[in-house]
Amino acid sequence: MALKKTLTIAGSDTSAGAGMQADLKTFQELETYGIVALTSIVTMDKATWSHDVTPIPFDVFEKQLETAISIQPDAVKTGMLGTQEIIKRAGEAYEESGADYFVVDPVMVCKGENEVLNPGNTDAMIEHLLPKATVVTPNLFEAGQLANLGTLKSIDDMKKAAEIIHKQGAKHVIIKGGKALDQDKSYDLYYDGEHFYQLTTDMFQQSYNHGAGCTFAAATTAYLANGKTPKEAVIAAKAFVASAIKNGWKMNDFVGPVDHGAYNRVEHIDVDVTEV
Ligand code: ADP
């Protein structure tokens, strides 16, 4: 049987834990055929690891979309888009592609960097991406920004944010509490417009988890393409990324990526699902 095709519209992380590298590795692990339209290239200073983002010229981005759409992806995922123009085009490209699923990872900062990439981008995501999203996968910070609720501190705060983001048009919302919620377990909240579910795993090491968010969204995309429902897909993606995080490793003094292959190669981790 032919593989399902999954397209990521994202940046390149040269250290290869996050970005389109994380997406392609995850797609491969989960048996879809990964395709890329690159928005930017992120490089790191070897002495300080500060990030430098080089945008891909818009006409080159456009040519990649033309190629990628002609391959007829079954599912499309967005990662770091960078500008309002690219955000708008990414939403249009999903529609032009005829894909069945659209997973929006509303990336707002590069991990390890504090600066929000471009504040106007949040409004552009709300306008151009959320109304088309099958699943949106904000972390705690991104959910607070999208819902305009500031810092989210509890599952109740996450529920309020999820309701607002669902009203913005995303059909399924998963807010990743992860380590940011500062609990002994790793909690994510899933909302389908009717029911809230808390997805829980143990909390694993928190130092070497570069790429966790991209890997989670890419796994959700691959699971959707291969036939899981959105709820099944996010639960399976949480198990996939939990293995990747537990087996994260130290690359240098600055960064440690997740192990994208740990789910298949090392171990499976249980996810508890409770309606809340
Ligand atoms: P992002 O990279 O977008 O900030 P997160 O790292 O918050 O995303 O989350 C990605 C996924 O990994 C979520 O399912 C989150 O709950 C989970 N996660 C993050 N850190 C840990 C950890 N230390 N142990 C277990 N799960 C984690």
Boltz pocket constraint, residues with backbone or C-beta under 6 A from the ligand:
constraints:
  - pocket:
      binder: B
      contacts: [[A, 111], [A, 137], [A, 138], [A, 139], [A, 140], [A, 176], [A, 177], [A, 178], [A, 179], [A, 180], [A, 186], [A, 187], [A, 188], [A, 201], [A, 202], [A, 203], [A, 204], [A, 205], [A, 206], [A, 209], [A, 211], [A, 212], [A, 213], [A, 214], [A, 216], [A, 238], [A, 241], [A, 242], [A, 245]]
      max_distance: 6.0
